[in-house]
Amino acid sequence: MAYLKFNKAELVNLEYSLKREIIATNRTGAYANTTIVCCNTRKYHCLLAVPIEQMNWRRHALLSSLDETLVQHGKSFNLGIHCYGGVFEPRGHKYIVDYQNDPIPTITYHIGGIKLQKQILMVQNEDRVLIRYTLLDAHSSTTLKLKPLLSFRSIHELTHCNPDADTRCVDIENGKAYKLYRSLPILYLQTSKKGEYVVNPDWYYGVTYPEEYRRGFDCSEDLYSPGWFELPIKKGETIIVSASTSPCKPSTFKRKFTNELAAIGELTDFDTTIRNAASRLFLQRSGRLEISSGFSWLEIGGLRDTGICASGLTLHNNGNVKDFAKVLDDIIKKWHDDVLISCRKVEAPLRIATMVQEYIEFTGDEKGAWNRWGKIVRDILKSFLAGRPEVTVHENGLLWASMPGYSLSWMNAYTDGKPITERAGYQVETNAYWYNALMFAAAMERKYSRSNKDAARFEETAALVKENYTKMFWSERHCYLADYVGMAGANFDVRPNQLLACSLPYSPLQEEMKHIVVQLVKRELLTARGIRTLSPKNPNYKGIYDGNQCQRDLAYHNGSTRPWLLKHYALACFKLYGASFCRDAAKMIAGFEEDMSIHGIGAIAEIYDGDPPHHPHGAINSATATGAILTVKYLINLYKQNSKQL
């Protein structure tokens, strides 16, 4: 029996099924994304979206959907489903009797004596999706009609009927090639079995995406249908459709599908499923290995997000040291100027030092790591000491981060072009990262450098930071750390940023202070789905992430939870309480298993409501959330093993 599955009653209930999304991705950064009944409800939904190099690797949707129709005795049964305003037509979902991830999206349709299975698989190292149809049962001659609906647009935009679109198609082996616009790739649509092709150019007007409507965005577009394929299919027969940016040999489709499916392996439980989700977050193109922050719409290879999740997705997932090192090397190259000159993600360059520390912690290769990345860490620290446009080192050793009109910390939501949580000034987490990087670099320089000049400078600054950190942030009256100290004084909103001062390898806090902060986070911020971004006791707290763009942005860092912060909560607690925290850590992530069948099937969401029952929102397969849960699982196993050895 499949680990993740849905029955007919759940599938035909559109209020239920349209909220559950399929996400299939691969190593090239391409993806297929729709709902479990194959009705697109977001502009990001499509059967094939690919990143395009000349457009800075931004993803573009080529094939929106492939509508199936089964024909028997001259009667047609359309299996497709689209939304037009508030109307769904055709309503092919009524024929679905079963959906399961086994280990790929597998949908079974049942119409009278006809039973058809559809499976969707992304080819790992090609911009290519394979759809396999198997006629499980039929008592009469049956024809499978396949009608492609083309979009050819950025995933962030919508398309409309355009007389300038090139609607011609070119014959290729067992298929057709389409290229609506010169700047986009050719889409090659081929079938494993040769059939008839009926040319019938048409535009489908007013296809509506309910999730975009709900979110207050433009939600309607027109899709181009060039015609359809007609393929006779017998009971027990399999037909495979390939949609790709390069032509393929139809004779290889079945073998290709079988081999790719076998490479995925079985998804039998939460552990194998989340590890599979992690493997689908990498993009390897033009010799560069990057992490997609989240499907379908988050950025590829972001500096901050990579710093947050790289160790969880590699070292703490499958022990892949090579991939971690490659990701780190490539992120440094990609963001060279941000790392060394100026960055509107103020603490992100300092996370490079943390990544090197994670590498050392996992491999034990301290000298090798410093030989490889020591120079970049030194240069980052020197750039901060010299002063950068976004940040200044004051005489007290602390970093003052401010750039009018910009939110420099990770709490960087905007409304009407203005930051919601600007936090200009001394930020509690930025200065914790600063202290950690200084102490780490000083220790490494003392061990492995011929000159102690840099070590002395880093130590001197770190001593100033330690002396002034608690003076600046700690409040005896509040008995916790200020979130930031700006021109108007200290802000004591209870947020999770102070947690990072407890979790980093080098902390400017005394042990008792760490304990107090962790207990505060546990009381006011910890939930069953991550750490809240603001305490419910605060009048600005918004516990539900919903509504229009402005309403969602106001909730984004004012109550919504972040699973990625669980990594830092776990690190802090394990340091304070050791192996005795293992049971609490396991409980802390257990709830996410339930959510693997709620938002993105087989994946972890980016954010959750701060209020129970903590509904998932945002990107359906989040790199930061997935990485954090894998790190927590790794820490549980590590501390259990260490406790047994004592």
C-alpha positions in Angstrom: 0.0 0.0 0.0 1.3 3.5 -0.9 2.4 5.8 1.9 0.4 8.8 0.6 -2.9 8.1 -1.1 -6.5 9.6 -1.4 -9.8 7.8 -2.0 -12.6 8.7 -4.4 -14.7 10.6 -1.8 -11.7 12.9 -1.1 -10.9 13.3 -4.8 -14.3 14.3 -6.1 -14.7 16.9 -3.3 -13.1 19.9 -5.0 -13.0 21.9 -1.8 -10.7 19.2 -0.5 -8.8 18.1 -3.5 -7.9 21.5 -5.0 -6.0 22.4 -1.9 -3.6 19.4 -2.3 -0.8 19.9 -4.8 1.5 17.5 -6.7 5.0 18.7 -7.1 7.5 16.7 -9.3 10.9 18.2 -9.8 14.4 17.3 -11.1 18.1 18.2 -11.0 17.8 20.6 -13.9 15.3 22.9 -12.0 12.4 21.9 -14.2 9.1 20.9 -12.6 5.5 19.7 -13.0 3.0 21.1 -10.5 -0.8 20.8 -10.3 -3.4 19.5 -7.9 -4.2 15.9 -7.2 -7.1 16.0 -9.7 -4.9 17.8 -12.3 -6.9 21.0 -12.2 -4.5 24.0 -12.2 -5.4 26.5 -9.5 -2.3 28.7 -9.6 -0.4 30.5 -12.3 2.6 28.4 -11.3 0.8 25.2 -12.1 1.8 23.4 -15.3 3.0 20.0 -16.6 6.4 21.4 -17.7 8.2 24.5 -16.5 11.9 24.9 -17.3 14.6 27.4 -16.3 16.1 29.4 -19.2 19.7 30.4 -19.0 19.5 33.6 -21.1 16.7 34.8 -18.8 18.9 34.4 -15.7 17.5 30.9 -15.2 14.0 32.2 -14.5 11.4 29.4 -15.0 8.9 29.4 -17.8 5.8 27.3 -18.2 5.6 25.7 -21.7 3.0 23.0 -21.3 0.1 24.0 -19.1 -1.8 20.8 -19.3 -2.6 17.7 -21.3 -6.3 17.0 -21.5 -7.2 13.3 -21.9 -10.4 11.9 -23.5 -11.3 8.3 -23.6 -13.5 7.2 -26.6 -15.5 4.0 -26.8 -18.4 3.2 -29.1 -18.3 6.8 -30.4 -18.9 8.2 -26.9 -16.3 10.5 -25.4 -15.3 10.8 -21.7 -13.2 13.9 -21.1 -10.9 13.4 -18.1 -9.7 17.0 -17.9 -10.8 19.8 -15.6 -10.4 23.6 -15.7 -11.9 26.5 -13.9 -13.6 29.2 -15.8 -14.7 31.9 -13.4 -16.7 29.9 -10.8 -17.4 27.0 -13.2 -15.4 23.8 -13.5 -15.6 22.3 -17.0 -15.1 19.6 -18.0 -15.5 17.8 -14.7 -13.2 14.9 -15.4 -12.3 14.6 -11.7 -15.6 12.7 -11.2 -14.0 9.7 -12.9 -11.0 9.6 -10.5 -11.2 6.7 -8.0 -7.7 6.7 -6.6 -4.6 8.9 -6.2 -1.3 7.7 -4.6 2.4 8.7 -4.6 3.8 5.3 -5.3 6.5 6.8 -5.5 5.3 9.2 -8.2 1.9 10.8 -8.7 -0.4 8.0 -9.8 -4.0 8.6 -10.7 -6.6 6.0 -11.6 -9.8 6.8 -13.6 -12.8 4.5 -13.8 -15.6 5.0 -16.3 -18.0 2.1 -16.7 -15.8 -0.8 -17.9 -12.8 1.4 -18.6 -10.0 1.8 -16.1 -7.0 4.0 -16.9 -3.9 4.8 -14.9 -1.9 8.0 -15.3 1.6 8.5 -13.8 3.7 11.7 -13.9 7.5 11.5 -13.7 10.2 14.2 -14.1 13.4 12.9 -15.8 16.2 13.8 -13.5 18.8 15.3 -15.7 16.7 16.6 -18.6 14.1 19.4 -19.1 11.6 16.7 -19.6 8.4 15.2 -18.1 7.0 11.7 -18.9 3.4 10.9 -18.6 2.6 7.2 -18.6 -0.9 5.9 -19.4 -1.9 2.3 -18.8 -5.2 0.9 -19.8 -5.9 -1.4 -16.9 -9.3 -2.6 -18.1 -11.5 -2.2 -21.1 -14.1 -4.5 -22.8 -14.3 -2.7 -26.2 -11.9 -0.9 -28.6 -10.7 2.3 -26.9 -9.0 5.5 -28.2 -7.0 7.8 -26.1 -7.2 11.5 -27.2 -4.5 13.9 -25.8 -5.0 17.6 -26.2 -2.1 19.8 -25.2 -2.8 23.3 -23.8 0.2 25.6 -24.3 1.2 28.6 -22.2 4.8 29.6 -23.2 5.2 32.3 -20.5 7.1 33.1 -17.3 5.7 31.3 -14.3 5.1 34.6 -12.6 3.0 36.0 -15.4 -0.2 35.2 -17.4 -0.7 34.9 -21.1 -3.5 35.9 -23.4 -4.7 35.3 -27.0 -1.9 36.8 -29.1 -2.1 37.1 -32.9 1.7 37.4 -33.0 2.2 34.0 -31.4 3.7 31.4 -33.8 0.9 28.8 -33.8 2.6 26.5 -36.4 3.7 23.0 -35.5 6.5 20.9 -37.0 6.4 17.2 -37.5 8.8 15.2 -35.5 9.0 11.4 -34.8 5.7 10.4 -33.2 4.8 14.0 -32.4 4.9 17.7 -32.9 7.2 20.6 -32.0 5.9 24.0 -30.9 7.5 27.4 -30.4 5.0 30.1 -29.8 7.6 32.8 -29.2 11.2 33.2 -30.5 12.8 33.9 -27.1 11.5 30.6 -25.6 12.6 27.0 -26.1 10.9 24.6 -28.5 8.5 22.2 -26.8 8.8 18.7 -28.3 5.7 16.6 -27.6 6.0 13.0 -28.6 4.3 9.6 -27.9 5.8 6.2 -27.5 3.2 4.9 -30.0 2.5 6.4 -33.4 -1.0 7.7 -33.8 -3.0 10.3 -35.7 -2.8 14.0 -35.1 -5.7 16.3 -35.7 -4.9 19.9 -36.4 -7.4 22.1 -34.7 -5.9 25.5 -33.6 -8.0 27.2 -30.9 -7.6 29.4 -27.9 -9.1 28.5 -24.5 -10.3 31.8 -23.1 -10.6 32.8 -19.5 -9.0 29.8 -17.8 -9.1 30.9 -14.1 -6.8 30.1 -11.2 -8.8 30.2 -7.9 -5.7 30.4 -5.7 -4.5 33.6 -7.5 -8.0 35.0 -7.1 -8.1 34.2 -3.4 -4.7 35.9 -3.0 -5.8 39.1 -4.8 -3.8 38.7 -8.0 -4.7 38.6 -11.7 -6.1 35.1 -12.1 -7.3 34.6 -15.7 -5.5 33.7 -18.9 -5.9 32.2 -22.4 -4.2 29.0 -23.4 -3.5 27.8 -26.9 -4.6 24.4 -28.1 -3.0 23.4 -31.4 -4.9 20.1 -31.9 -4.9 16.6 -30.4 -3.3 13.2 -30.7 -5.5 10.1 -31.3 -4.0 6.8 -30.1 -5.8 3.5 -30.1 -5.0 1.7 -26.8 -5.7 -1.9 -25.8 -6.3 -3.5 -22.4 -2.9 -3.9 -20.6 -1.2 -1.5 -23.1 1.0 1.4 -22.0 1.5 4.6 -23.9 4.1 7.2 -22.7 4.0 10.9 -23.6 7.3 12.9 -23.5 7.2 16.7 -23.2 10.7 18.1 -23.5 12.9 20.9 -24.8 14.8 18.5 -27.0 13.6 15.7 -29.3 13.8 12.1 -28.0 13.6 8.6 -29.5 10.1 7.2 -28.9 11.5 3.7 -28.8 13.4 4.6 -25.6 10.4 6.0 -23.6 9.4 2.9 -21.8 12.9 1.9 -20.8 13.6 5.5 -19.7 10.5 5.6 -17.6 11.3 2.3 -15.9 14.9 3.3 -15.1 14.0 6.7 -13.8 11.2 5.3 -11.6 13.6 2.7 -10.2 16.1 5.3 -9.3 13.6 7.1 -7.0 13.2 4.1 -4.8 10.2 3.3 -2.6 8.6 6.0 -0.4 7.4 3.9 2.5 7.3 6.4 5.4 8.0 10.0 6.6 11.7 9.6 6.6 12.1 8.3 3.0 9.6 10.8 1.7 11.2 13.9 3.2 14.6 12.7 2.0 13.2 12.4 -1.5 11.7 15.9 -1.2 15.2 17.2 -0.2 16.8 15.5 -3.2 14.4 17.4 -5.6 15.5 20.8 -4.4 18.8 20.9 -6.2 19.6 22.5 -9.6 22.7 21.6 -11.5 23.3 23.6 -14.7 26.3 25.2 -16.4 28.6 23.5 -14.0 26.9 25.1 -11.0 25.0 23.3 -8.1 22.3 25.4 -6.5 19.4 25.0 -4.2 15.9 26.0 -5.1 14.5 27.9 -2.1 11.1 26.4 -2.7 8.7 25.3 -5.4 7.1 26.6 -7.4 8.0 30.3 -7.1 10.8 31.0 -4.7 14.3 31.9 -6.0 17.1 29.6 -7.1 20.4 29.8 -5.3 19.5 32.5 -2.8 22.4 33.5 -0.5 20.5 33.6 2.7 18.3 30.6 2.1 21.3 28.5 1.0 23.1 29.4 4.2 20.0 28.3 6.2 19.4 25.0 4.6 22.5 23.6 2.8 23.7 21.5 5.6 20.3 20.0 6.3 19.8 19.0 2.7 23.2 17.4 2.3 25.3 16.7 5.3 22.4 15.9 7.6 20.3 14.2 4.9 22.6 11.7 3.2 26.1 12.7 4.4 26.8 14.2 1.0 30.0 16.2 1.8 30.8 16.7 -1.9 27.5 18.4 -2.7 27.7 20.6 0.4 31.2 21.8 -0.6 30.1 22.4 -4.2 27.0 24.4 -3.1 29.2 26.5 -0.8 31.8 27.2 -3.5 29.2 28.1 -6.1 27.2 30.4 -3.8 30.3 32.3 -3.0 31.1 32.7 -6.8 27.5 33.7 -7.6 27.1 36.3 -4.9 30.7 37.5 -4.9 29.8 41.2 -4.7 27.1 40.7 -2.1 29.5 38.6 0.0 32.4 41.1 -0.1 31.0 44.5 -1.1 27.4 45.2 -0.2 24.3 43.0 0.5 20.8 43.9 1.4 20.6 40.6 3.3 22.8 42.0 6.0 23.8 38.8 7.9 23.8 36.5 4.9 27.6 36.9 4.2 28.3 36.0 7.8 26.4 32.8 7.3 29.3 31.7 5.0 31.4 31.3 8.2 28.6 29.2 9.8 28.5 26.9 6.7 32.2 26.3 7.1 31.7 25.5 10.7 29.0 23.0 9.8 31.4 21.4 7.4 34.0 21.1 10.1 31.5 19.8 12.6 30.4 17.0 10.2 33.8 16.0 8.7 36.3 16.9 11.4 38.5 18.3 8.7 39.3 21.6 10.3 42.6 22.3 8.5 41.3 21.3 5.1 38.2 23.5 5.5 40.2 26.5 6.5 42.7 26.1 3.7 39.7 26.0 1.3 37.5 28.7 2.7 39.6 30.6 5.2 40.4 33.4 2.8 36.8 34.2 1.9 35.8 34.2 5.6 38.7 36.6 6.4 37.8 38.9 3.5 34.1 39.0 4.6 35.1 40.1 8.1 37.5 42.7 6.8 34.8 44.1 4.5 32.6 44.5 7.6 35.4 46.1 9.6 36.1 48.5 6.7 32.5 49.5 6.5 29.8 48.6 3.9 26.9 50.6 2.6 24.4 48.6 4.6 26.3 48.2 7.8 28.8 49.9 10.0 31.0 48.7 12.9 30.6 51.1 15.8 33.2 51.8 18.5 31.5 49.3 20.7 32.3 46.5 18.2 28.6 46.0 17.3 27.1 46.2 13.8 24.7 48.9 13.0 22.6 47.9 10.0 20.5 50.5 8.2 19.5 51.4 4.7 16.4 53.7 4.4 13.5 52.1 2.8 14.9 48.6 3.1 14.5 45.7 5.5 18.0 44.2 5.7 17.2 41.3 8.0 15.4 38.1 7.0 12.2 39.7 8.2 11.9 41.5 4.9 8.3 41.7 3.9 7.1 44.9 2.2 3.7 46.5 1.7 3.1 49.4 -0.7 6.9 49.4 -1.2 7.6 50.0 2.5 9.2 47.5 4.9 6.8 46.1 7.5 9.5 45.1 10.0 12.5 47.4 9.1 14.5 46.7 12.3 17.1 49.3 11.5 19.9 49.6 14.0 21.6 46.9 16.2 19.9 43.6 15.3 20.2 40.9 17.9 20.8 38.0 15.4 23.1 40.0 13.0 25.4 40.8 15.9 25.3 37.1 17.1 26.4 36.0 13.6 29.1 38.7 13.7 30.5 37.5 17.0 30.4 33.9 15.9 32.3 34.6 12.7 34.9 36.7 14.5 35.6 34.1 17.1 35.7 31.3 14.6 38.1 33.1 12.3 40.3 34.1 15.1 40.6 30.5 16.4 41.3 29.2 12.9 43.9 31.9 12.2 45.7 31.1 15.4 46.0 27.5 14.4 46.6 27.6 10.7 48.0 31.0 9.7 51.7 32.0 9.7 50.7 35.5 10.8 48.6 36.3 13.8 47.8 39.8 12.6 44.2 39.0 11.5 43.6 36.8 14.5 44.5 39.6 16.8 42.2 42.0 15.0 39.3 39.6 15.1 39.9 38.8 18.7 40.0 42.4 19.7 36.7 43.1 17.9 35.1 40.0 19.3 36.0 41.0 22.8 34.3 44.4 22.3 31.2 42.6 20.9 31.0 40.3 23.9 31.5 43.1 26.4 28.7 45.2 24.8 26.3 42.6 23.5 24.4 41.9 26.7 24.7 45.6 27.7 23.0 46.5 24.5 20.4 43.8 24.3 19.7 42.2 27.6 17.0 43.7 29.8 16.8 42.8 33.5 13.2 44.2 33.6 12.0 42.1 30.6 14.4 39.2 31.4 15.2 38.6 27.7 17.0 40.2 24.7 15.8 43.1 22.7 14.9 42.2 19.1 16.9 45.3 17.9 18.0 48.7 19.2 17.3 51.6 16.9 17.2 55.3 16.9 14.1 55.2 19.0 15.7 52.8 21.5 15.3 49.1 22.3 12.5 47.1 20.8 11.4 44.3 23.0 8.9 42.5 20.8 9.2 38.8 21.5 10.5 37.4 18.3 12.7 34.4 17.5 15.8 36.3 16.4 17.3 36.2 19.9 17.2 32.4 19.6 20.1 32.5 17.1 22.3 34.0 19.8 21.8 30.7 21.7 22.3 28.3 18.8 25.5 29.4 17.1 28.8 27.7 17.9 30.2 30.9 19.6 27.7 32.8 21.6 28.1 36.2 23.4 25.6 35.0 26.0 26.1 33.4 29.4 24.6 29.9 29.8 21.9 31.2 32.2 20.8 33.8 29.6 20.6 31.1 27.0 18.4 29.0 29.2 16.0 32.0 29.9 15.8 32.8 26.2 15.0 29.2 25.2 12.3 29.0 27.9 10.8 32.2 26.6 10.7 30.9 23.0 9.2 27.6 24.3 6.4 29.5 26.2 5.4 32.1 23.6 6.8 31.1 20.1 7.1 27.3 19.8 4.2 25.6 18.1 3.6 22.1 16.6 4.6 23.5 13.2 7.6 25.7 13.8 8.5 28.9 15.7 6.2 31.9 15.6 7.7 35.1 14.2 5.9 37.2 16.9 4.4 36.4 20.3 0.6 36.1 20.4 0.7 38.5 23.4 1.8 41.3 21.0 -1.0 43.5 19.7 0.5 43.3 16.2 0.3 39.5 16.2 -1.6 38.0 13.3 -2.2 34.3 13.7 -3.7 33.5 10.3 -1.8 33.9 7.0 -4.6 34.6 4.6 -6.4 37.3 2.7 -5.1 39.7 0.0 -1.4 40.5 -0.5 -1.3 43.2 2.1 -3.0 41.1 4.7 -0.7 38.2 4.1 2.4 40.4 4.1 1.4 41.8 7.5 1.1 38.3 8.9 4.3 37.0 7.2 6.6 38.0 10.1 4.0 39.0 12.6 2.8 35.6 13.8 3.3 33.0 11.0 5.6 30.2 12.0 8.8 29.2 10.3 9.8 25.5 10.4 13.5 26.5 9.7 13.8 28.1 13.1 13.3 24.6 14.7 16.9 23.9 13.7 18.1 26.7 15.9 15.8 25.8 18.7 17.0 22.2 18.6 20.7 23.2 18.5 20.2 25.5 21.5 18.3 22.9 23.5 20.7 20.1 22.7 23.6 22.3 23.9 21.8 23.1 27.1 20.2 19.8 27.9 22.1 17.2 25.9 20.5 13.8 25.0 17.6 14.4 27.4 16.1 16.7 24.8 15.8 13.9 22.2 12.2 13.0 23.1 11.0 16.6 22.9 12.9 17.1 19.6 11.1 14.1 18.1 7.7 15.4 19.3 8.6 18.8 17.8 8.8 17.5 14.2 6.3 14.6 14.4 3.4 16.8 13.3 4.9 17.5 10.0 4.2 14.0 8.9 0.4 14.8 8.9 1.0 17.7 6.6 2.6 15.7 3.9 -0.9 15.0 2.6 -2.4 18.5 3.1 -0.5 21.2 1.1 2.2 19.8 -1.1 1.9 16.0 -1.3 5.1 14.5 0.1 6.7 17.8 0.9 7.0 20.4 3.8 5.5 23.9 3.5 7.4 27.2 3.8 5.2 28.7 6.6 2.3 27.8 8.8 -0.4 29.8 10.6 0.7 30.9 14.1 -2.8 29.9 15.4 -3.9 26.2 15.7 -4.5 24.1 13.8 -1.5 25.7 12.0 -2.6 25.4 8.3 0.4 25.3 5.9 1.0 28.1 3.4 3.6 29.5 1.0 5.9 27.4 -1.1 4.7 23.7 -1.1 8.2 22.2 -1.0 10.4 24.5 1.1 14.2 24.1 1.2 14.6 25.8 4.6 11.8 23.9 6.2 13.0 20.5 4.8 16.6 21.2 5.7 15.7 22.1 9.3 13.6 18.9 9.9 16.4 16.8 8.5 18.9 18.6 10.8 16.7 17.9 13.8 16.4 14.2 12.8 20.2 14.1 12.5 20.8 15.7 15.9 18.4 13.3 17.5 20.3 10.3 16.1 23.6 11.9 16.9 22.8 12.6 20.6 21.2 9.2 21.0 24.4 7.5 19.7 26.7 9.6 21.8 24.6 8.9 24.9 24.9 5.1 24.3 28.7 5.4 24.0 29.0 7.1 27.4 
